[in-house]
Amino acid sequence: MSDNRFCTTLDGADWRVSSRSGSGADTCVEVATNLPGVVGVRDSVDADGPRLAVASAAWRSLTTQIKAGAHAL
């Protein structure tokens, strides 16, 4: 039995370079926050490559932890 709650496409994603991306042209992460319930994440260098769909609440939690220094980046 398939659980479709976790199946989503990122069609219609409005991609932008994350404000937290590094300053180098090869270290940019793009995010799409215009989709209901998910945040799309992709590598700007490989825009046609793999993409992640992360639950909005999980994305907020991760970015809050990063800003607080909880993860060594």
ABEGO torsion letter per residue (X at the ends): XBBAAABBBABGBBBBBBAABBABAAABBBBBAABBGBBBBBBAABAABBBBBBBAAAAAAAAAAAAAGABBX
